Amino acid sequence: MQNRLRFRTAKELFNAYATAGEDMRSAPSDLPSIEFCRALLDGKIPEEAVTFCAYLLPRRVAVWWGHQCLTHIGNILDEQDLQMLTLAEEWIREPEEERRYAALDAGMAAGVKTPGVWIALAAGWSGGSVAPRGLAPVTPPPHLTARAINTGILAALARVPLARRASVLRQFVDMGLGLAQA
């Protein structure tokens, strides 16, 4: 299954995304990506496994992963989060420009950037243009989706009761690794 991954080793991922090195304290290694991510999960800063997964997954899959993570803890989300997740899901199911722009526009217009808003922004920043319609296209930097997914998932985890946080974090990373190996 390892050969289906976008990045065979952690070092390959860090070489492709310099921003991953800015977002994590852990140094890249030649470990296979899945092993590296599991080591992060068992390490001093297990949240870095979320960060690594956000970069490891292809953009659309990463948005789906973020959506699924937040849906998993839906009982602690507010109405805005749920609306944003709906927009992200609509784009995931039919990745058309109108749906991507709907997620982007709603995410940018949100006064408070809640976990669901970050997932909608991840969808909006996944490709296409980030410039308003009618203006010259501006391609989003490739790391924006990963950073938005990371922020959305970690912000959602902060809402989870402390007694459950480690197990929910592990479930989230396991979901991401499952998607990476599919």
N, C-alpha and C positions, 0 to 999 in steps of 0.2 A: 504493500500500500504506500510505502514511503515515496515511490516514484510518481505518485499523483500530486504530491505537494508542489506548490509554487517555488518553495525554497527548501532544498534538501537539508541544508544545515542552517544553524542560527547565524553563522558568519555571512552566509549568502544573503539572508534577510537584512542584516545590518548594513551590508555593502549596497544593497538596493535602496534602502531607506536610511539615510544618515539621521533623519529625525528620530528613528527608533532609538538610536544611541543617546539622543538628547532627552528622550522620554523615560529612559530606564537607567538605573545605576549598574545593573548587571552587565558585565562585559560579554561580548559575543564569543562563541567558541565554535569548534568544529563538530560539536554534538549534533546529531540529527535534530531537526526542528521539534519534533514531538517530544523527544527526550529532554531537550533544553527547556521546553515549556513546562513539562512535568517537574523538572528540577526547580524552576522558578516557583512553581506552586508550593513546593515543599521547602523553599528557601526562606530567607529573612524577610523578604518583601513579596509575599505571595501575590499581591495585586499586580505585580509586573507580568504575571502569566496572562492576565487580561490584556495588558498592553501588547505583549508579544502576539497573542492570538489576533488582536485587531489588525496588526500588520500582516500576519501570516495568511489570513483569508482573502480571497479575491473580494473586491469592493461590494458587489451585490450580495455575495454570501455573508460578508461581514455585517451588512445592514440587516440581513435576515437573522443572523446570530444575535445582534443587539436587540432586535424586535422580540425574538424568542426569550431572551434573558429577562427583559422587562415584563413580558407577558407572564412569565413564570412567577413573578412577584406582583402581579396586577392589583392585588388587594391594597397595596400601599402607594398606588399611583393616583394622581388626581385627574380631573376631566381633561385638562390640557394635554397631559401625557397621553391619555387614551386617544385623543383626537390626532395627535402627532403620529402615534403608532399606526393609526389607520391610514394616514397619508403615506407613511413609509411602506406599509404592507401593500397598498395599491400600486406603488411604484415597483416593488419587488415582484408582484404577480404579473404586471404589465409594464416593463421598463421603457415607457414612452416618455418623450421630452415633456409633454404637458403634465404628466404625473410627477416627474422629477422636479419640474419648476413649482408645482403646487406644494410639494414638501419643502423645497428650498424657501419659497416665499413665506409660507406659514412659519417656518423655523426662524427666519430672519425677523419677522414681524413680532414674534413672541417677546413680550417685555421681560419675562423671567425665563432663563434657559434651564428648564427642568430636564430630567433624564430623557423623557420622550422627545423633547425639542432637539436634543443632541442626536437622537437616532434619525429624526426627520432631516436634520442638517446633513448628516452622513449620507443619506440618500441624495439630497440636493447637490452635494459636493462630489458625487461619485463619477461624474463625467460631464459631458456637454459644456455649457457655459455658465459662469456664475454672474455674468453681467445681466442687468435687467433686459427683458425682451425688447428687441428693436435696436439695441446698442451693439457695437462690435463685440464679437465673442471673446470671452476671457476664460481660458481653460483653468480649472482649479488645480492647485498643486496636488500631486498624487497622494501625499500623506494626510490630507485633510479628512478623508473618510475614516481612516484608522484613528486619528486623534479624536474625532467626534464620537466614534463608537466607544473608544476607551473612556472618554469623559462621561458619556451617557451611562455606561454600565457601572463605572465606579461611583457615580452620583447616586444611582439606584441602590447600589450596595450600602451606601452610607445611610439609607433609609431602613435597611434591614436591622432588626434587633440584634444587638451585639452577640448574644448567645447563639444566634443562627448564622451569623455573617460568614464564618469560615466554611461552613458546609454549603452555603449558597454560592460562595465564591468557587468552591470546588465543582459544584454542579455546573456553573456557568462555563468554566474552563473545559470541563469534560464535554459539554455541548459543542464548544468551539473546536476542540480537537477532533471530535467526531465528524464535524462538517469538513475539517481540513483533510481528513483521511477518506472521505466519501468519494 
